[in-house]
Amino acid sequence: MRAWSAITIPPEGSKRNRNMTALQHLPSLRRVAVCGGTHGNEMSGVYLVKYWLRNPSELQRGTFCATPFLGNPQAVEQCVRYIGTDLNRTFIADILNSKDSDTYECQRAQEVNQAFGPKGSLDAYDFMIDLHNTTANMGCCFIVPSEQSLLSVHMCNYIQKQSKRRHCPVLFYQQPGEETYPIASVAKAGLAIEMGPQPQGVARAEILAEMRSTVAHALDFIELFNKGTLFPSFESEAYKFTGSVDFPRDPTGEISAVVHPKLQDKDFHPLQPGHPIFQTLDGEDILYESDNITYPVFINEAAYYEKKAAFLKTEKKTLSQPALQKKF
């Protein structure tokens, strides 16, 4: 056996949680978008958005009507993740403000920003829901920038209470000082719904149905919020991205070991130092080398092979949020 270390992002400095007794008020949400096909081979969102473009009544509520759209139409047409570059990494200022977009996705990012933004402006859409599938065993996972995303985190808490699943984890991706980059960041607030496992280019009926009901719960939350419902303060668990672990590689850069059977499909389960994470073709176990427990996610995600990530590391934390109500 041999040990394997990870790329780790230094932990954020200590911060006090919001005062849970302080009621927070936010404006009502009138302009809401639902995006599918940000990655053109993640089929649950593609199929649902195509259906809603023809039959939008399912997205209507009393106080608003959500607008469906395909994030990456050319990738959807070719049933690939992207054409030139990952669209969900292009919503940063340098690309959105560039006058020389060198890939289709960079041009598409500017189009989306013009239609639903501009990002960071008062004219931007109030909320965007972005629909994704993963080949990893992530179940139903909610991805938001950070615990400072008050509206999105309250929405997650509401959906968790409506869901039939026992565990619908919340994952924070944003690092200190990092600019938000996904498509949902064009709106004032947003939520990515990640569901799996589902192969690329394939639609599984039960996952599509669960995604559909999850979007319905999200829209119901917005409707209740717009009508003045008071959402009480709460504490819950969440996971924060801390780094990534690449596959072992030989001197030529080729992958030399696969995800260990004892790690496969154990997304959000605790990974102890010294436990096996990879196995070579000679049958040798490679162990996780660290001083701390981590909670791996996106384990063996097909789309992350090109990103040199066998899995992502997270830390589990207790999330505290104040009560929330619409500003009257």
Phi, psi and omega per residue, in radians:
M1 nan 2.634 3.028
R2 -2.463 2.825 -3.036
A3 -1.685 2.756 -3.127
W4 -2.392 2.284 -3.121
S5 -1.784 2.934 -3.031
A6 -2.123 2.788 2.934
I7 -1.391 2.187 -3.063
T8 -2.189 2.370 3.049
I9 -1.544 2.265 -3.121
P10 -0.986 2.498 -3.117
P11 -1.146 2.601 3.105
E12 -1.207 2.593 3.092
G13 -1.066 2.691 -3.080
S14 -1.083 2.358 3.109
K15 -2.334 2.471 3.077
R16 -1.347 2.479 3.077
N17 -1.220 2.764 3.038
R18 -0.985 2.653 3.043
N19 -1.175 1.973 -3.036
M20 -1.216 -0.205 3.113
T21 -1.557 -0.156 -3.077
A22 -1.561 1.994 3.114
L23 -1.237 2.239 3.114
Q24 -1.770 2.467 3.117
H25 -2.083 2.369 3.098
L26 -2.310 2.709 3.132
P27 -1.145 2.736 3.088
S28 -1.151 2.803 -3.085
L29 -1.892 1.997 -3.105
R30 -1.919 -0.558 -3.121
R31 -1.969 1.942 -3.053
V32 -2.204 2.414 3.111
A33 -2.147 2.591 3.052
V34 -2.183 2.099 -3.059
C35 -1.940 2.341 2.948
G36 -2.215 2.766 3.091
G37 1.324 0.376 2.941
T38 -0.976 -0.679 2.920
H39 -1.950 2.130 -2.904
G40 -1.241 -0.142 3.136
N41 -1.967 0.283 3.060
E42 -1.779 1.687 -2.719
M43 -1.427 -0.383 -3.136
S44 -1.052 -0.890 3.121
G45 -1.149 -0.634 3.114
V46 -1.076 -0.883 -3.111
Y47 -1.116 -0.737 -3.105
L48 -1.148 -0.800 -3.114
V49 -1.150 -0.701 3.076
K50 -1.051 -0.683 3.105
Y51 -1.158 -0.777 -3.094
W52 -1.212 -0.476 3.053
L53 -1.125 -0.537 3.088
R54 -1.551 -0.538 -3.066
N55 -2.336 1.387 -3.006
P56 -1.379 -0.086 -3.030
S57 -1.026 -0.512 -3.127
E58 -1.135 -0.359 -3.109
L59 -1.708 0.081 -3.113
Q60 -1.587 2.434 3.000
R61 -2.300 3.085 -3.077
G62 -1.170 -0.568 -3.044
T63 -1.823 -0.095 -3.131
F64 -2.892 2.912 3.008
C65 -2.346 2.085 -3.103
A66 -1.261 2.548 -3.128
T67 -1.783 2.038 3.096
P68 -1.507 2.577 3.044
F69 -2.755 2.699 3.058
L70 -1.551 2.189 -3.088
G71 -1.175 -0.821 -3.043
N72 -2.245 1.394 -3.024
P73 -1.007 -0.694 -3.119
Q74 -1.184 -0.679 3.090
A75 -1.167 -0.636 3.077
V76 -1.094 -0.776 -3.126
E77 -1.060 -0.659 -3.120
Q78 -1.638 -0.045 -3.131
C79 0.940 0.904 3.065
V80 -2.255 2.853 -3.120
R81 -1.110 -0.787 3.111
Y82 -2.754 2.976 3.139
I83 -1.617 -0.931 -3.101
G84 -2.090 -0.613 3.141
T85 -2.725 2.832 -3.072
D86 -1.189 1.944 -3.113
L87 -0.995 -0.607 -3.047
N88 -1.358 0.169 3.032
R89 -2.111 0.195 -2.972
T90 -1.862 0.023 -3.039
F91 -1.618 1.020 3.094
I92 -2.078 2.780 -2.993
A93 -1.009 -0.735 -3.085
D94 -1.040 -0.634 -3.137
I95 -1.442 -0.781 -3.089
L96 -1.122 -0.501 -3.106
N97 -1.746 0.011 -3.093
S98 -1.284 2.499 3.062
K99 -1.696 0.027 -3.113
D100 -2.317 1.365 -3.128
S101 -1.445 2.082 -2.980
D102 -1.633 -0.095 3.090
T103 -2.319 2.823 3.106
Y104 -1.028 -0.737 -3.103
E105 -1.136 -0.606 3.088
C106 -1.154 -0.690 3.064
Q107 -1.143 -0.716 3.139
R108 -1.147 -0.653 3.101
A109 -1.041 -0.722 3.115
Q110 -1.158 -0.650 3.098
E111 -1.123 -0.793 3.130
V112 -1.119 -0.717 3.131
N113 -1.086 -0.677 3.117
Q114 -1.205 -0.648 -3.076
A115 -1.366 -0.640 -3.014
F116 -2.073 -0.065 3.091
G117 -1.899 -2.347 -0.013
P118 -1.159 2.576 -3.121
K119 -0.967 2.293 3.101
G120 1.431 0.065 -3.101
S121 -1.823 2.861 3.077
L122 -1.199 -0.364 -3.127
D123 -1.437 -0.154 -3.100
A124 -1.158 2.696 3.064
Y125 -0.990 2.644 -3.094
D126 -1.264 -0.618 -3.075
F127 -2.702 2.522 3.056
M128 -2.331 2.301 3.039
I129 -1.838 2.198 -3.097
D130 -2.031 2.251 -2.976
L131 -1.844 2.225 -3.079
H132 -2.364 2.678 2.936
N133 -2.073 2.722 3.102
T134 -2.364 2.588 3.044
T135 -1.383 -0.203 3.133
A136 -1.430 2.851 -3.090
N137 -1.495 1.077 -3.063
M138 -1.525 -0.189 -3.080
G139 1.133 -2.333 3.045
C140 -1.905 1.893 -3.042
C141 -2.114 2.488 3.129
F142 -1.941 2.202 -3.084
I143 -1.981 2.133 3.130
V144 -2.329 2.827 -3.094
P145 -1.054 -0.955 -3.051
S146 -2.815 3.069 3.117
E147 -1.193 -0.196 3.050
Q148 -1.323 -0.149 3.125
S149 -1.423 1.284 -2.941
L150 -1.002 -0.871 -3.093
L151 -1.096 -0.793 -3.104
S152 -1.127 -0.702 -3.112
V153 -1.209 -0.653 3.045
H154 -1.116 -0.681 3.080
M155 -1.059 -0.780 3.108
C156 -1.009 -0.790 -3.136
N157 -1.055 -0.697 3.115
Y158 -1.145 -0.801 -3.124
I159 -1.113 -0.709 3.123
Q160 -0.985 -0.675 -3.122
K161 -1.274 -0.418 3.139
Q162 -1.562 -0.375 -3.004
S163 -1.286 2.625 3.047
K164 -1.417 -0.244 3.119
R165 -1.302 2.545 3.093
R166 -1.309 -0.542 -3.025
H167 -2.339 1.953 3.032
C168 -2.150 1.484 -2.975
P169 -1.218 2.664 3.039
V170 -1.827 2.287 -3.111
L171 -2.112 2.165 3.068
F172 -1.665 2.247 -3.061
Y173 -1.864 -0.406 -2.959
Q174 -1.349 2.346 3.091
Q175 -1.670 2.742 -3.130
P176 -0.950 2.213 3.115
G177 1.379 -0.003 -3.103
E178 -1.488 2.396 3.063
E179 -1.317 2.386 3.071
T180 -1.161 2.495 -3.004
Y181 -2.256 -0.239 -3.112
P182 -1.319 2.966 -3.089
I183 -1.097 -0.624 -3.113
A184 -1.162 -0.294 -3.123
S185 -1.266 -0.146 3.060
V186 -1.141 -0.628 3.129
A187 -1.397 2.956 3.128
K188 -1.129 -0.562 3.080
A189 -2.595 2.810 -3.106
G190 -2.896 3.036 -3.123
L191 -2.639 2.285 2.981
A192 -1.762 2.251 3.084
I193 -1.795 2.075 -3.074
E194 -1.989 2.133 -3.095
M195 -2.269 2.413 3.099
G196 -3.014 3.101 0.191
P197 -1.494 2.449 3.049
Q198 -2.571 2.268 3.126
P199 -1.093 2.677 3.047
Q200 -1.134 2.431 3.100
G201 1.339 0.153 -3.088
V202 -2.199 2.520 3.014
A203 -1.977 2.191 3.051
R204 -1.783 2.239 -2.983
A205 -1.027 -0.724 -3.063
E206 -1.225 -0.569 3.117
I207 -1.310 -0.697 3.074
L208 -1.045 -0.779 -3.137
A209 -1.106 -0.705 3.136
E210 -1.186 -0.680 3.085
M211 -1.102 -0.706 3.132
R212 -1.067 -0.806 -3.136
S213 -1.201 -0.577 3.121
T214 -1.160 -0.733 3.056
V215 -1.074 -0.720 3.111
A216 -1.042 -0.740 3.102
H217 -1.105 -0.710 3.137
A218 -1.092 -0.746 3.122
L219 -1.198 -0.618 3.073
D220 -1.098 -0.696 3.091
F221 -1.035 -0.816 -3.139
I222 -1.063 -0.716 3.119
E223 -1.073 -0.801 3.115
L224 -1.102 -0.734 3.114
F225 -1.060 -0.804 -3.131
N226 -1.092 -0.496 -3.137
K227 -1.507 0.055 3.029
G228 1.661 0.194 3.124
T229 -1.026 2.377 3.047
L230 -1.563 2.067 3.093
F231 -1.707 2.044 -3.016
P232 -1.232 2.849 3.053
S233 -1.111 2.761 -3.121
F234 -2.754 2.838 2.960
E235 -2.169 2.445 3.099
S236 -2.743 3.012 3.112
E237 -1.514 2.592 3.036
A238 -2.589 2.926 -3.093
Y239 -2.175 2.387 -3.122
K240 -2.058 2.248 3.121
F241 -1.090 2.298 -3.133
T242 -2.203 -0.209 -3.128
G243 2.892 -3.069 -3.116
S244 -2.358 2.767 3.110
V245 -2.180 2.126 3.119
D246 -1.502 2.832 3.006
F247 -1.187 2.624 2.937
P248 -1.068 2.535 -3.086
R249 -2.368 2.629 3.083
D250 -1.465 3.091 -3.079
P251 -1.033 -0.359 3.124
T252 -1.537 -0.072 -3.125
G253 1.659 -0.023 3.128
E254 -1.333 2.504 3.086
I255 -1.086 2.303 -3.051
S256 -2.020 0.034 3.107
A257 -2.710 2.751 -3.123
V258 -1.955 2.891 3.105
V259 -1.042 2.330 -3.077
H260 -1.188 2.480 3.124
P261 -0.966 -0.529 -3.128
K262 -1.348 -0.225 3.073
L263 -1.750 -0.564 -3.086
Q264 -0.923 2.333 3.085
D265 1.209 0.230 -3.135
K266 -1.768 0.665 3.100
D267 -1.031 2.348 3.138
F268 1.254 0.092 3.034
H269 -1.550 2.589 3.142
P270 -1.168 2.349 3.077
L271 -1.942 2.023 -3.097
Q272 -1.521 2.530 3.000
P273 -0.962 2.411 -3.140
G274 1.575 -0.104 3.106
H275 -1.496 2.630 -3.075
P276 -1.240 2.401 3.091
I277 -2.154 -0.441 3.115
F278 -2.345 2.827 3.075
Q279 -2.450 2.222 3.124
T280 -1.349 2.930 3.105
L281 -1.236 -0.215 3.027
D282 -1.536 0.015 3.114
G283 1.531 0.143 -3.140
E284 -1.420 2.318 3.072
D285 -1.473 2.394 3.054
I286 -1.952 2.224 -2.982
L287 -1.710 2.723 3.111
Y288 -1.380 2.118 -3.105
E289 -1.855 1.947 -3.141
S290 -2.917 2.887 3.057
D291 -1.638 -0.156 -3.004
N292 -2.261 2.677 2.966
I293 -1.210 2.470 3.004
T294 -2.232 2.893 3.131
Y295 -2.110 1.662 -3.031
P296 -1.229 2.516 3.093
V297 -2.384 2.868 -3.077
F298 0.898 0.780 -3.124
I299 -1.218 2.153 3.109
N300 1.043 0.558 3.084
E301 -1.121 2.177 -3.059
A302 -1.032 -0.685 -3.078
A303 -1.262 -0.236 -3.078
Y304 -1.688 -0.004 3.052
Y305 -1.044 -0.734 -3.139
E306 -1.206 -0.384 3.106
K307 -1.539 0.038 -3.119
K308 0.999 0.893 3.111
A309 -2.342 1.942 3.041
A310 -1.327 -0.567 2.989
F311 -2.854 2.861 3.065
L312 -1.807 2.588 3.106
K313 -1.737 2.500 3.039
T314 -2.394 2.804 2.966
E315 -1.949 2.516 3.089
K316 -1.554 2.393 3.141
K317 -2.455 2.782 3.062
T318 -1.570 2.200 -3.069
L319 -1.743 2.236 3.091
S320 -2.073 2.233 -3.120
Q321 -2.305 2.469 3.105
P322 -1.344 2.927 3.062
A323 -1.110 2.675 -3.058
L324 -2.358 2.440 3.073
Q325 -2.677 2.705 3.104
K326 -1.109 2.516 3.048
K327 -1.335 2.177 -3.124
F328 -1.666 nan nan
